[in-house]
Amino acid sequence: ANIENGCDKSVGNLLYT
């Protein structure tokens, strides 16, 4: 998953915070 704004995002949430 990508980490953005200090939040780890899972496959279904890669584009969501």
C-alpha positions in Angstrom: 0.0 0.0 0.0 1.1 3.6 -0.4 1.6 5.9 2.6 0.3 9.4 2.3 -0.5 12.0 4.9 0.9 9.5 7.5 -1.9 7.0 6.6 -1.2 3.6 5.2 -3.7 2.9 2.4 -4.6 -0.7 1.4 -5.3 -1.9 -2.1 -8.9 -0.8 -2.1 -8.0 2.6 -0.6 -4.8 3.6 -2.6 -6.4 6.8 -3.8 -8.3 7.6 -0.6 -7.2 9.0 2.7 
